[in-house]
Structure formats: C-alpha cells, structure tokens
Amino acid sequence: MTADGKAQYYRTGADIAGDWWSLYRSAELNALIEAALAHNPTLQASQQTLIQAEETVRSYQGRLLPSLSAGFQVTREKVSAAEFATFGATGQATTASIPPFTLYNTDLSVSYAPDVFGGVRRQIESAAAQADYQRDELEAAYLTLTSNVVTAAVTEASLRGQIDATEQVIAAERRVLGILVTQVGLGGAAQAQVLQEQATLAAAEATLPPLQSQLAQTRNQLAVYVGAFPGDFHEADFTLAGLTLPQDLPVSLPSAIVAQRPDIQAAAAQLHTASANLGIATANLLPQFTLSAQIGHEALSSGTLFTPQTLLWSLVAGVTQPLFEGGTLTAQRKAALAALRAAGSQYQATVLSAFQNVADALQFLQYDAMTLAAAQAAETAAANSLAVTEAQYNLGAQPFTAVLTAQTTYQNAAINEVRAAAARLADTAALYQALGGGWWHRQDVASACCGIIP
C-alpha cells in the first residue's frame, strides 16, 4: 500500500489546488468525481436555487425604476335615460329610444415611488446578500460532494483490505483445522482441539459478512453521489494500493481560512442579509411617496379616438405615513434587530467551528502517522510470531493454544494496519475540506449558473 508510513510535510501558506483530489494519483477517483460533479442531483438542485436567488435580485432592482403601462379597451354598453341625461342631453328620452353605443378608451400610465428613505435599496441589498449566501452554499456543496466521494472511495479501499486480510486469516485457520483433523486421525491430537479450532474458524468467518455488507453499502453510496441507481453503478473498484498518500499538505493562516471556507462566507452573507432586513423594517416606519401620471383618449368611435376633444389626463402625488399599526411595524423592527444579533452570533460560531475543524484535522494527521507506524510494526511482529509458532507446533514444541493466540493476534494486527492506512488517507481529505478545498481556482458555479451575475 502507498500510505505506508511515508512522512507528510506541512507547507504554511501553500495554495490549494482546485482539483486537490488528483494528489491521490488515481485515475479512477478523478473520473468518479468528474461524474459526480456532472450528474449529482443535489448539486443540480443547489445550482437552480442560486439561479432563483439571482433572478430575485433582478426583480427587486426593477423597483427603483418607474413603471410604464399602456392599455386599450373597447366597451359596448347601453345606459338608462337617467344616466343619459347626466351626459348633458336635452329633450325627452326613454330607455328604448337610447341605442347601445361603443366606447373606445386608450391610456398610457406612469407610476414611480421615490426611494426616499432607502427601503427599496435595502430590499435589493437583502436579496443580493441572499444570492451571495446561495452561491456560497453551492460552493460548499461542491466541496462536500468531492470530499464525500474521496472519503467513500477510501472507505471502500479500507473495507476491501479488511476483507482480504480476514479471508487470509480464514484460509490459514482452515489449513490448521485440516492439520488437526489429520492429527486426530493419527492419534496425535485431541478431538477437543478440533472443536476449539472449529469455533475459532466460525468466529473469524462471522466477521466477513458485516464487512461485505458495509462494502456493498459504500458502493451504493458512491452510486448516489454520481446520480446513478445502485444497480447501474459499475465503476472501478478502489484499493489502498491504488491510492497515493499526498506528501505536501497546505496549512493556511487564520485570515486565509476565513476567506477560503464557503461556510464562513455563507454565514457572513446571512449576517449581511439580516442587516439589510433591519434597514427595510426601519424604512417601513417612515413616509412612503408615490408619483403617477396618466394620459389617454376616450371616444364613441375609433375615428375620433385621438382627436384633441377626447384627451384625458391626470397627475397624482401622494404620501403615506403609518400612524397606527397596532405595534406591528415596531415589533417587526425589533424582530429584525434580534435576527441581526443572532446572525452575528451564528457567524462567530461558524468561524470557531471552522478553526476547530482545521485543528482536528491536523491533530488527526499527526497521530495517524504514529498509529500507522505502530500498526505496521505490530502486523510484522504478529506475522513473524505466527509463522514461528506454527513451525514450533508442527515440531511439537508448542501447544495448539499458542497457535490460536498467534492467529488471533495476527488477524487483529492485519486489520488494524488496513484501518490505520485508510484513516490517514481519509483524514488528509478532511484537511483539504477544512481548508476550503481550493474552490477559488475552479469555475464550477459560474459555468453551472450560466454567468447570470458577474
């Protein structure tokens, strides 16, 4: 295996590649991640959510401009004699003598609400901050997906290694059982030893199905990551021998971590949104101004519709000041202020959690190397001990219980070595994820969302 105790080196301030998973030097892993980035449905949903947020910003931006509308209406009606008289008609008229008529109306309306106290601008600011949040969430989704694929691939490789080690132990115990059966037939061993070995063999065999079940579940999870049904997933198998442990590991400065982590940027966007929402609630307490104008024509025939005599127009200016809302607007502002304070606390918690993630990953890697070195030494010693003990037993110099003990020790040591090697690979991926994953070197979001907002 390649994660065999080689030293890893920390490079303070080193940049992180956008395709950091390529450092594992596995063509199969690279292909799997490319498939996941192209077909993962959760990622596609996040992309559409970002597009929705960006279009919402545009919808709010339109509120800063006047609205213009045109209309044309044709009405066929018949009025009563009393209503006819209100038109200024003279003489005697009855309902029957007044014929139906057609009324043509066309108008052009302009309305504008000056954003005197910035309420609309704060709405745009809030929507833009929400779009930033969705963009950061999409970046986090990319990072989480790639990290999960790497971790699942390492888990698969670990399980395959554990299965191989377990099968080797089972094969060795079956050979011992065969020797015992032969010795019992020759009178050189007791039947109790056969029964004891059968129990040991059965116990070892019982550990195999759970590992195989976990392996199947991991493969199914990889299928979901790439947007495929488990039955249609036929990607290459992963083994520890096919994964290379990255040697040079980046370590970012605290200020860089704040800028690199998508979850911190998302929390900052939520804080910005809460600040803008407080501005909106404040503006709702202040007067609202409106300006509108309308010009049009109204006539009884289409031929005279645009003559000077049919001209109609109006200009309206208005101001509305909330006087009594039952405390609603004041309560809404207090709620917005509380939301702003909560967002500030949440931002602080996110930053603390991010620094904890980085510190944990660094600690894990430090002790992973020590654990792997110890596990490899234990496996080597256990293998040598088992070989010597079996040879001595065959010569009659050791009791059979010594062989059983040596077999158990070797089985545990071999599996522990596999787990330690896999943990080192997985924790390396965790460090890259904790440091932001180099998303600033990729254009995933821009290409996914068609460059809607530059």
C-alpha positions as CSV (number, residue, x, y, z in Angstrom):
1,M,0.0,0.0,0.0
2,T,1.1,3.6,-0.6
3,A,0.0,5.0,2.8
4,D,2.8,3.0,4.4
5,G,4.2,5.5,6.8
6,K,5.8,7.9,4.4
7,A,6.3,11.3,6.0
8,Q,3.9,14.2,5.2
9,Y,5.1,17.8,5.3
10,Y,3.2,20.9,6.2
11,R,3.6,23.9,3.9
12,T,2.4,27.0,5.7
13,G,0.7,29.4,3.3
14,A,0.7,27.0,0.4
15,D,-2.1,27.3,-2.1
16,I,-4.7,24.6,-2.5
17,A,-5.3,23.1,-6.0
18,G,-8.9,23.3,-7.2
19,D,-8.6,19.6,-8.0
20,W,-6.9,18.6,-4.8
21,W,-8.2,15.0,-5.1
22,S,-5.8,14.5,-8.1
23,L,-3.0,14.3,-5.5
24,Y,-4.1,10.8,-4.7
25,R,-3.0,9.9,-8.2
26,S,-5.9,7.7,-9.0
27,A,-7.4,8.0,-12.5
28,E,-10.5,6.0,-11.2
29,L,-11.0,8.6,-8.4
30,N,-10.7,11.5,-10.8
31,A,-13.2,10.0,-13.2
32,L,-15.6,9.3,-10.4
33,I,-15.5,12.9,-9.1
34,E,-16.0,14.3,-12.6
35,A,-19.1,12.1,-12.9
36,A,-20.4,13.2,-9.6
37,L,-19.9,16.9,-10.4
38,A,-21.8,16.4,-13.7
39,H,-24.7,14.3,-12.5
40,N,-25.3,14.7,-8.8
41,P,-28.9,15.7,-8.4
42,T,-28.4,17.5,-5.0
43,L,-25.8,19.7,-6.7
44,Q,-28.1,20.4,-9.6
45,A,-30.8,21.5,-7.2
46,S,-28.4,23.9,-5.5
47,Q,-27.5,25.3,-8.9
48,Q,-31.1,26.1,-9.6
49,T,-31.6,27.6,-6.2
50,L,-28.8,30.0,-6.9
51,I,-30.4,31.0,-10.2
52,Q,-33.6,31.6,-8.4
53,A,-31.9,33.9,-5.9
54,E,-30.1,35.8,-8.7
55,E,-33.3,36.4,-10.6
56,T,-35.0,37.6,-7.4
57,V,-32.3,40.3,-7.2
58,R,-33.2,41.4,-10.7
59,S,-36.9,41.6,-9.7
60,Y,-36.1,43.9,-6.8
61,Q,-33.8,46.1,-8.9
62,G,-36.7,46.9,-11.2
63,R,-38.5,48.6,-8.2
64,L,-36.1,51.5,-8.4
65,L,-37.3,52.5,-11.9
66,P,-40.7,53.9,-13.0
67,S,-43.3,51.5,-14.2
68,L,-45.0,52.2,-17.6
69,S,-48.1,50.6,-18.9
70,A,-50.4,51.1,-21.8
71,G,-54.0,50.0,-22.2
72,F,-56.7,49.8,-24.8
73,Q,-60.3,49.0,-24.1
74,V,-63.4,48.7,-26.1
75,T,-66.7,48.7,-24.3
76,R,-70.2,48.0,-25.7
77,E,-72.9,49.3,-23.4
78,K,-76.4,50.7,-23.1
79,V,-77.3,53.3,-20.5
80,S,-80.6,54.3,-18.9
81,A,-82.5,57.5,-19.7
82,A,-81.5,59.0,-16.3
83,E,-77.8,58.3,-16.9
84,F,-78.2,59.6,-20.5
85,A,-79.4,62.9,-19.0
86,T,-76.3,63.2,-16.9
87,F,-74.3,63.4,-20.2
88,G,-76.0,66.8,-20.8
89,A,-78.5,65.5,-23.4
90,T,-81.7,67.6,-23.8
91,G,-85.2,66.7,-24.8
92,Q,-87.3,63.7,-23.8
93,A,-85.6,60.4,-23.9
94,T,-86.6,56.9,-22.9
95,T,-84.6,53.8,-22.4
96,A,-86.0,52.3,-25.6
97,S,-85.0,55.4,-27.6
98,I,-81.4,55.4,-26.5
99,P,-79.4,53.0,-28.7
100,P,-76.4,51.0,-27.4
101,F,-73.1,52.6,-28.1
102,T,-69.4,51.6,-28.3
103,L,-66.9,53.4,-26.1
104,Y,-63.2,53.3,-27.1
105,N,-60.5,54.1,-24.4
106,T,-56.8,54.1,-24.6
107,D,-54.3,55.3,-22.0
108,L,-50.7,55.4,-21.0
109,S,-49.8,55.3,-17.3
110,V,-46.6,56.1,-15.5
111,S,-46.0,55.5,-11.8
112,Y,-43.0,56.0,-9.7
113,A,-42.3,55.5,-6.0
114,P,-39.2,57.5,-5.0
115,D,-37.0,55.5,-2.6
116,V,-36.5,58.5,-0.3
117,F,-35.6,56.5,2.8
118,G,-33.8,53.6,1.1
119,G,-36.3,50.9,1.8
120,V,-36.2,49.5,-1.8
121,R,-32.4,49.7,-1.9
122,R,-32.2,47.7,1.3
123,Q,-34.5,45.1,-0.2
124,I,-32.1,44.9,-3.1
125,E,-29.2,44.6,-0.7
126,S,-31.0,41.8,1.2
127,A,-31.8,39.9,-2.0
128,A,-28.2,40.3,-3.2
129,A,-26.8,39.0,0.1
130,Q,-29.2,36.1,-0.1
131,A,-27.9,35.4,-3.6
132,D,-24.3,35.5,-2.2
133,Y,-25.4,33.0,0.5
134,Q,-26.8,30.6,-2.1
135,R,-23.6,30.9,-4.1
136,D,-21.5,30.1,-1.0
137,E,-23.8,27.2,-0.2
138,L,-23.3,25.9,-3.8
139,E,-19.5,26.2,-3.3
140,A,-19.9,24.3,0.0
141,A,-22.0,21.7,-1.8
142,Y,-19.2,21.2,-4.4
143,L,-16.6,20.9,-1.6
144,T,-18.8,18.5,0.4
145,L,-19.5,16.3,-2.6
146,T,-15.9,15.9,-3.7
147,S,-14.8,15.2,-0.1
148,N,-17.5,12.7,0.4
149,V,-16.6,10.9,-2.8
150,V,-12.9,10.7,-1.7
151,T,-13.9,9.5,1.7
152,A,-16.2,6.9,0.3
153,A,-13.5,5.7,-2.1
154,V,-11.1,5.4,0.8
155,T,-13.7,3.5,2.9
156,E,-14.2,1.1,0.0
157,A,-10.5,0.5,-0.3
158,S,-10.3,0.0,3.5
159,L,-13.1,-2.5,3.5
160,R,-11.6,-4.4,0.6
161,G,-8.3,-4.5,2.5
162,Q,-10.0,-5.7,5.7
163,I,-11.9,-8.4,3.7
164,D,-8.7,-9.6,2.1
165,A,-7.0,-9.8,5.5
166,T,-9.9,-11.6,7.0
167,E,-10.0,-14.1,4.1
168,Q,-6.3,-14.8,4.5
169,V,-6.8,-15.5,8.2
170,I,-9.8,-17.7,7.5
171,A,-7.7,-19.6,4.9
172,A,-4.9,-20.1,7.4
173,E,-7.3,-21.3,10.1
174,R,-8.8,-23.8,7.7
175,R,-5.4,-25.1,7.0
176,V,-4.7,-25.5,10.7
177,L,-8.1,-27.2,11.1
178,G,-7.2,-29.7,8.3
179,I,-3.9,-30.4,10.1
180,L,-5.7,-31.0,13.3
181,V,-8.2,-33.4,11.7
182,T,-5.3,-35.3,10.3
183,Q,-3.6,-35.5,13.6
184,V,-6.7,-36.6,15.4
185,G,-7.0,-39.5,12.9
186,L,-3.4,-40.4,13.6
187,G,-3.9,-40.1,17.4
188,G,-1.6,-37.1,17.7
189,A,-4.2,-34.5,18.8
190,A,-7.3,-34.5,20.9
191,Q,-10.8,-34.0,19.5
192,A,-11.2,-31.0,21.8
193,Q,-8.6,-29.2,19.8
194,V,-10.5,-29.7,16.6
195,L,-13.7,-28.4,18.2
196,Q,-11.8,-25.4,19.6
197,E,-10.4,-24.6,16.1
198,Q,-13.8,-25.0,14.5
199,A,-15.2,-22.4,16.9
200,T,-12.3,-20.1,16.2
201,L,-12.8,-20.6,12.4
202,A,-16.5,-19.9,12.7
203,A,-15.8,-16.7,14.7
204,A,-13.4,-15.5,12.0
205,E,-15.9,-16.3,9.3
206,A,-18.6,-14.4,11.1
207,T,-16.6,-11.2,10.8
208,L,-16.6,-11.4,7.0
209,P,-20.3,-10.8,6.1
210,P,-20.6,-7.5,8.0
211,L,-17.5,-6.2,6.1
212,Q,-19.1,-7.3,2.8
213,S,-22.3,-5.6,3.7
214,Q,-20.5,-2.4,4.5
215,L,-18.7,-2.6,1.2
216,A,-22.0,-3.0,-0.7
217,Q,-23.5,0.0,1.2
218,T,-20.4,2.1,0.3
219,R,-20.7,1.2,-3.4
220,N,-24.4,2.1,-3.2
221,Q,-23.5,5.5,-1.7
222,L,-21.0,6.1,-4.4
223,A,-23.7,5.4,-7.0
224,V,-25.9,8.0,-5.4
225,Y,-23.1,10.6,-5.4
226,V,-22.8,10.2,-9.2
227,G,-26.5,10.3,-9.7
228,A,-26.9,6.7,-10.7
229,F,-29.0,3.8,-9.4
230,P,-27.0,1.2,-7.4
231,G,-27.9,-1.4,-10.0
232,D,-26.4,0.7,-12.8
233,F,-23.2,1.6,-11.0
234,H,-20.2,-0.3,-12.5
235,E,-17.3,2.0,-11.7
236,A,-13.8,0.6,-11.0
237,D,-13.1,-0.9,-7.5
238,F,-10.9,1.1,-5.1
239,T,-8.0,-0.5,-3.2
240,L,-5.4,1.0,-0.9
241,A,-2.7,0.1,-3.4
242,G,-4.4,2.4,-6.0
243,L,-4.4,5.5,-3.8
244,T,-1.2,7.5,-3.2
245,L,-0.9,9.5,0.1
246,P,-0.3,13.2,-0.7
247,Q,3.1,14.2,0.7
248,D,2.9,18.0,0.9
249,L,0.0,19.4,2.9
250,P,-1.1,23.0,3.0
251,V,-1.6,24.9,6.2
252,S,-3.4,28.2,5.9
253,L,-3.1,31.3,8.0
254,P,-6.2,32.1,10.2
255,S,-7.1,35.1,8.0
256,A,-6.9,32.9,4.9
257,I,-9.2,30.3,6.5
258,V,-11.9,32.9,7.0
259,A,-11.7,33.8,3.3
260,Q,-11.4,30.3,2.0
261,R,-14.2,28.5,3.9
262,P,-17.5,28.6,2.0
263,D,-19.5,28.1,5.2
264,I,-17.9,31.2,6.8
265,Q,-18.7,33.2,3.7
266,A,-22.2,31.9,3.8
267,A,-22.6,32.9,7.4
268,A,-21.2,36.4,6.5
269,A,-23.9,36.6,3.7
270,Q,-26.6,35.8,6.2
271,L,-25.3,38.5,8.5
272,H,-25.4,40.9,5.6
273,T,-29.0,39.8,4.9
274,A,-30.0,40.4,8.5
275,S,-28.5,43.9,8.4
276,A,-30.4,44.8,5.2
277,N,-33.6,43.4,6.7
278,L,-33.2,45.7,9.6
279,G,-32.9,48.7,7.2
280,I,-36.1,47.5,5.5
281,A,-38.0,47.4,8.8
282,T,-36.7,50.9,9.7
283,A,-37.8,52.3,6.3
284,N,-41.3,50.9,6.8
285,L,-41.8,53.2,9.7
286,L,-41.2,56.3,7.5
287,P,-43.3,58.0,4.9
288,Q,-43.8,56.4,1.5
289,F,-44.1,58.7,-1.5
290,T,-45.8,57.9,-4.9
291,L,-46.0,59.8,-8.2
292,S,-48.2,58.8,-11.0
293,A,-49.4,60.2,-14.3
294,Q,-52.0,59.1,-16.9
295,I,-52.8,60.3,-20.3
296,G,-55.3,58.9,-22.8
297,H,-58.3,59.3,-25.1
298,E,-61.9,58.2,-24.8
299,A,-64.4,58.4,-27.7
300,L,-67.5,56.9,-29.1
301,S,-65.8,56.0,-32.4
302,S,-62.4,54.8,-33.3
303,G,-62.1,57.5,-36.0
304,T,-62.3,60.3,-33.4
305,L,-60.3,58.5,-30.6
306,F,-57.1,60.5,-31.0
307,T,-58.6,63.9,-31.6
308,P,-57.9,66.8,-29.1
309,Q,-61.5,66.7,-27.9
310,T,-61.1,63.2,-26.5
311,L,-57.9,63.8,-24.5
312,L,-57.9,62.8,-20.8
313,W,-55.0,63.2,-18.4
314,S,-54.3,63.2,-14.7
315,L,-51.3,63.8,-12.3
316,V,-51.2,62.4,-8.8
317,A,-48.7,62.8,-6.0
318,G,-49.2,61.1,-2.7
319,V,-47.5,60.4,0.6
320,T,-48.4,57.8,3.2
321,Q,-47.2,57.9,6.8
322,P,-48.1,55.0,9.0
323,L,-49.8,56.3,12.1
324,F,-51.2,53.3,13.9
325,E,-50.5,49.7,13.0
326,G,-51.1,48.1,16.4
327,G,-47.4,48.0,17.1
328,T,-46.8,45.7,14.1
329,L,-44.1,47.8,12.4
330,T,-42.2,48.5,15.7
331,A,-42.3,44.8,16.6
332,Q,-41.0,43.9,13.1
333,R,-38.1,46.2,13.6
334,K,-37.3,44.7,17.0
335,A,-37.5,41.2,15.4
336,A,-35.1,42.3,12.6
337,L,-32.7,43.6,15.2
338,A,-32.8,40.4,17.2
339,A,-32.3,38.5,13.9
340,L,-29.2,40.6,13.2
341,R,-27.7,39.8,16.6
342,A,-28.5,36.1,16.2
343,A,-26.8,36.2,12.7
344,G,-23.7,37.8,14.3
345,S,-23.5,35.1,17.0
346,Q,-24.0,32.4,14.3
347,Y,-21.2,33.9,12.3
348,Q,-18.9,33.7,15.3
349,A,-19.9,30.1,16.0
350,T,-19.2,29.2,12.3
351,V,-15.7,30.7,12.5
352,L,-14.9,28.9,15.7
353,S,-16.2,25.6,14.2
354,A,-14.1,26.1,11.1
355,F,-10.9,26.6,13.2
356,Q,-11.8,23.6,15.2
357,N,-12.2,21.5,12.0
358,V,-8.7,22.6,10.9
359,A,-7.1,21.9,14.3
360,D,-8.8,18.5,14.5
361,A,-7.6,17.5,11.0
362,L,-4.1,18.5,11.8
363,Q,-4.2,16.6,15.1
364,F,-5.7,13.5,13.4
365,L,-2.9,13.5,10.7
366,Q,-0.2,13.8,13.3
367,Y,-1.5,10.8,15.3
368,D,-2.5,8.9,12.2
369,A,1.1,8.6,11.2
370,M,2.1,7.4,14.6
371,T,-0.8,4.9,14.6
372,L,0.1,3.5,11.2
373,A,3.7,3.1,12.1
374,A,2.7,1.2,15.3
375,A,0.2,-0.9,13.4
376,Q,2.7,-1.9,10.7
377,A,5.2,-2.9,13.4
378,A,2.5,-4.9,15.2
379,E,1.5,-6.6,12.0
380,T,5.1,-7.5,11.1
381,A,5.7,-8.9,14.6
382,A,2.4,-10.8,14.6
383,A,3.1,-12.4,11.2
384,N,6.6,-13.5,12.3
385,S,5.3,-14.8,15.6
386,L,2.5,-16.7,13.9
387,A,5.0,-18.3,11.4
388,V,7.4,-19.3,14.2
389,T,4.6,-20.6,16.5
390,E,3.1,-22.7,13.7
391,A,6.5,-24.2,12.8
392,Q,7.1,-25.0,16.5
393,Y,3.7,-26.5,16.8
394,N,4.3,-28.8,13.8
395,L,7.5,-29.9,15.5
396,G,5.7,-30.5,18.8
397,A,7.4,-27.7,20.6
398,Q,4.3,-25.5,21.2
399,P,0.8,-26.4,22.3
400,F,-2.1,-25.7,20.0
401,T,-3.4,-22.9,22.2
402,A,-0.3,-20.9,21.3
403,V,-1.2,-21.2,17.6
404,L,-4.7,-19.9,18.3
405,T,-3.4,-17.0,20.2
406,A,-0.9,-16.1,17.5
407,Q,-3.6,-16.4,14.8
408,T,-5.9,-14.0,16.7
409,T,-3.1,-11.5,17.3
410,Y,-2.1,-11.6,13.6
411,Q,-5.7,-11.2,12.5
412,N,-6.3,-8.1,14.6
413,A,-2.9,-6.6,13.7
414,A,-3.5,-7.0,9.9
415,I,-6.9,-5.4,10.1
416,N,-5.7,-2.6,12.3
417,E,-3.0,-1.8,9.8
418,V,-5.5,-1.6,7.0
419,R,-7.7,0.7,9.1
420,A,-4.8,2.9,10.1
421,A,-3.7,3.3,6.4
422,A,-7.2,4.2,5.4
423,A,-7.6,6.7,8.2
424,R,-4.5,8.5,7.1
425,L,-5.9,8.8,3.6
426,A,-9.3,9.9,4.8
427,D,-8.0,12.5,7.3
428,T,-5.9,14.0,4.5
429,A,-9.1,14.6,2.6
430,A,-10.6,16.1,5.7
431,L,-7.8,18.6,6.0
432,Y,-8.3,19.8,2.4
433,Q,-12.0,20.1,3.1
434,A,-11.4,22.0,6.3
435,L,-9.2,24.5,4.4
436,G,-11.8,25.2,1.8
437,G,-10.8,22.8,-1.0
438,G,-9.4,25.3,-3.4
439,W,-12.8,26.3,-4.9
440,W,-11.4,29.7,-5.8
441,H,-9.4,28.0,-8.5
442,R,-12.4,26.5,-10.2
443,Q,-15.3,27.9,-12.2
444,D,-17.9,25.3,-11.2
445,V,-20.5,27.8,-10.0
446,A,-20.0,30.3,-12.9
447,S,-20.4,27.6,-15.5
448,A,-23.3,25.9,-13.7
449,C,-25.3,29.1,-13.5
450,C,-24.5,30.4,-16.9
451,G,-22.8,33.6,-15.6
452,I,-26.1,35.2,-14.7
453,I,-24.5,37.6,-12.3
454,P,-20.8,38.5,-13.0
